Amino acid sequence: MDEKASVLVIDDEKAVVDYLGLLLRDKGYAVEEASSGKHGLNKIVKEKYDLVIVDLMLDEYSGIDILKAACRQDNRPEVILITGHGSISSAVDAIKQGAFDFVTKPFDSKRMVITVQQALERKRLRDEVEALRKKVAQTTETGMIIGQSPEMRKLLDTAEMVARIDSTVLIQGESGTGKELIARAIHAKSERSKREFVPVNCGALPEALLESELFGYRKGAYTGAVHDRAGLFEEADGGTLFLDEIGDMPLPLQVKLLRVLQSGEVRRLGDNREKTVDVRIITANNRNLDMLVKEKKFREDLYYRLNVIPLTVPPLRERREDVPPLLISYLKVYCERFKRDIKGFSQDAIEFLIEYEWPGNVRELTNLVERIVALVSSSEISMGDISKFLHLGKRTDTMNGPTESLDLEAACKRAERETILKALEKHTKNQTQASEELGISRTSLWRKMKQLGINGG
């Protein structure tokens, strides 16, 4: 978010506005300015910002008024207050009302930049959580956890049973299979469902930031820590903490996580006291943690603590009967979102997608459907659309012409390719008629076309 983040600076002192504008633009932020509280309020109502930096003491509209207005916005920005030493108590009260932090005059440029970075990171995490919450609401509404296959039915039945107990759960599976949706389903059916489900991607944050996010910090723990802040363990107290890509967690943090699992207590950075938390831990990983343990990249004792109840989400290629209902469900979602009227998929398109390997799993399927719905103009999604948007037919040059040294396998592929091309040319690229002449099914023809680098458009 930082590179494209939008920041609104509100202060009635031109020197302050100019200083902050120069400082933040130099760091790559898009900065807008307002010279009064009224001007700032108008901007907040009309425009969307990631961060607002506002003086606590303005004209008829104070920094508190700006804060309250910002908190009412749908895409609410983070707010940093500027304050003099005499009004620090008021700034602390503002934090309780939702402000991210306060910075005292005169400014220290390094501290200001660090505070801005931390505020924007909090905004990013908050937006991510909100997006996931909306996704879960949509999932419940449209039935996106599709489980018609025996593998998924078994997994969902196990997840429902696991929800009734409070043990740690390790969910493994390839990227894009829906591990977080399973974790959310477990939380939603558990006695903790009325409390927070807090997700964090252990591979998305640097070690220092991940540690402060998980455990929180005390004022003065490090440069920029100007007040106490609770971590995600405390935020998830009474609920569920979901640690995605747990295999990417640095070893020093693995030690701290193990201690929390053993004691049920967390200690904020810079604190000498521990606080008891009641948190259920669900973890997920797209790589085999057994191998990471053997490679000494993951602690064995932590692995056994996390792997009390193991669940594995099967890849989409192992539950092909779930492909048609997934296609239909996501087609409905994106048609409603983009206000399109697409009736469905052609039969040959569905047959091909059932046989497709889906290396990106459900995430790839979702992306494909969204892209097609956004860009096609027809009322039915055809094989031509699938071919275009899956970029079928890209192969190496050995498939496109003779080479200086041809082995038997390459020669056979070349002959097979030429035979298919002739059939397609004869029938004006009508794949149904071409497959009939070749004596193979339509699905088999498209599989061959994909393997041999033949464009189906």
Secondary structure, 3 states (H helix, E strand, C coil): CHHHCEEEEECCCHHHHHHHHHHHHHCCCEEEEECCHHHHHHHHHHCCCCEEEEECCCCCCCHHHHHHHHHCCCCCCEEEEEECHHHHHHHHHHHHCCCCEEEECCCCHHHHHHHHHHHHHHHHHHHHHHHHHHHHHHHHHHCCCCCCCHHHHHHHHHHHHHHCCCCCEEEECCCCCCHHHHHHHHHHCCCCCCCCEEEEECCCCCHHHHHHHHHCECCCCCCCCCCCECCHHHHCCCCEEEEECHHHCCHHHHHHHHHHHHHCEECCECCCCCEECCCEEEEEECCCHHHHHHCCCCCHHHHHHHCCEEEECCCHHHCHHHHHHHHHHHHHHHHHHHCCCCCEECHHHHHHHHHCCCCCHHHHHHHHHHHHHHHCCCCEECHHHHHHHHCCCCCCHHHCCCCCCCCHHHHHHHHHHHHHHHHHHHCCCCHHHHHHHHCCCHHHHHHHHHHHCCCCC
